[in-house]
Amino acid sequence: MEIVFPNDRLAREFSDTKTLVRHYGAENAQRIRRRLDDLRAADNLATMRLLFGGRLHPLTGDLAGRFALDVRHPQRLIFEPADEPLPRLDDGSLDWTRVLRVRILRVEDYHA
């Protein structure tokens, strides 16, 4: 899949290992890089769901329409589909097999 960012600042933050380490710590930085590599290697969002099972999950409430991947408990990589228009099934739900582009939003503990 293709990975995009909402702004240049976040793109630089996630592409620079030193910045990731400074913001999230060495272990989390390594895991964030691994998750980004996993997303890039996946053919589509459905592939990520198969590879990571419950670790990839859609969010609800204020974060509806976004997804999370575990980094290290309780930190999650939050992202959203970036395909325009969003691929939909006949019932209106997201077609995970046609999501080919994701927008990385942040890393956080959304349970806090």
C-alpha positions as CSV (number, residue, x, y, z in Angstrom):
1,M,0.0,0.0,0.0
2,E,1.0,3.6,-0.4
3,I,1.5,5.6,2.8
4,V,0.7,9.4,2.9
5,F,0.7,11.9,5.7
6,P,-1.6,14.9,6.4
7,N,1.3,17.3,6.4
8,D,5.1,17.6,5.7
9,R,5.9,17.9,9.4
10,L,4.4,14.5,10.2
11,A,6.0,13.0,7.1
12,R,9.4,14.1,8.2
13,E,8.8,12.9,11.8
14,F,7.9,9.4,10.6
15,S,10.7,9.2,8.1
16,D,13.5,10.2,10.5
17,T,14.5,7.5,13.0
18,K,16.2,10.0,15.3
19,T,13.0,12.0,15.6
20,L,10.9,8.9,16.2
21,V,13.3,7.8,18.9
22,R,13.1,11.3,20.5
23,H,9.3,11.4,20.5
24,Y,8.4,7.7,21.2
25,G,11.6,6.0,22.6
26,A,13.9,3.5,20.9
27,E,11.7,0.5,21.2
28,N,8.5,2.2,20.0
29,A,10.4,3.9,17.2
30,Q,11.6,0.5,16.0
31,R,8.0,-0.9,16.2
32,I,6.6,2.1,14.4
33,R,9.1,1.7,11.5
34,R,8.1,-2.0,11.4
35,R,4.4,-1.2,11.2
36,L,5.1,1.3,8.4
37,D,7.1,-1.3,6.5
38,D,4.2,-3.8,7.0
39,L,1.7,-1.4,5.6
40,R,3.9,-0.6,2.6
41,A,4.4,-4.4,1.9
42,A,0.7,-5.2,2.1
43,D,-1.3,-5.3,-1.2
44,N,-4.3,-3.8,0.5
45,L,-5.9,-3.3,3.9
46,A,-7.5,-6.7,3.9
47,T,-4.1,-8.3,3.6
48,M,-3.0,-6.4,6.7
49,R,-6.1,-7.8,8.5
50,L,-5.1,-11.3,7.6
51,L,-1.5,-10.9,8.6
52,F,-2.2,-9.1,11.9
53,G,-5.6,-10.5,12.9
54,G,-6.9,-8.6,15.9
55,R,-4.0,-6.2,16.0
56,L,-5.4,-4.3,13.1
57,H,-8.8,-3.0,14.1
58,P,-11.3,-0.3,13.1
59,L,-12.0,2.4,15.7
60,T,-15.3,3.6,16.9
61,G,-16.8,6.7,18.5
62,D,-14.9,9.9,17.9
63,L,-12.3,7.9,15.9
64,A,-14.8,6.1,13.6
65,G,-13.5,5.7,10.1
66,R,-9.9,5.3,11.4
67,F,-7.9,2.2,12.2
68,A,-5.3,1.2,14.7
69,L,-2.3,-1.1,14.7
70,D,-0.5,-2.1,17.9
71,V,2.9,-0.5,18.4
72,R,3.5,-1.5,22.0
73,H,0.7,-1.6,24.6
74,P,-0.9,0.9,25.0
75,Q,0.5,2.8,22.0
76,R,-1.3,2.4,18.7
77,L,-0.5,3.7,15.2
78,I,-3.7,5.5,14.1
79,F,-4.4,5.8,10.3
80,E,-7.3,6.2,7.9
81,P,-8.0,5.1,4.3
82,A,-6.7,7.8,1.9
83,D,-8.2,6.4,-1.3
84,E,-10.5,9.0,-3.1
85,P,-13.3,8.1,-3.3
86,L,-13.3,5.6,-0.4
87,P,-14.0,2.1,-1.9
88,R,-17.4,0.9,-0.6
89,L,-19.3,-2.3,-0.8
90,D,-22.9,-2.4,-1.8
91,D,-24.0,-2.2,1.8
92,G,-22.0,1.0,2.2
93,S,-19.3,-0.5,4.4
94,L,-15.6,0.0,3.5
95,D,-14.2,-2.5,1.0
96,W,-10.9,-3.5,2.7
97,T,-9.7,-5.2,-0.4
98,R,-9.7,-2.0,-2.4
99,V,-8.0,0.2,0.2
100,L,-4.6,0.8,-1.4
101,R,-3.6,4.0,0.3
102,V,-3.5,5.0,4.0
103,R,-2.9,8.3,5.7
104,I,-0.9,8.0,9.0
105,L,-2.3,10.4,11.6
106,R,-0.4,9.7,14.9
107,V,0.7,7.3,17.5
108,E,-1.2,7.5,20.8
109,D,-2.9,5.7,23.6
110,Y,-6.5,6.4,22.7
111,H,-7.8,4.6,25.8
112,A,-6.3,7.2,28.2
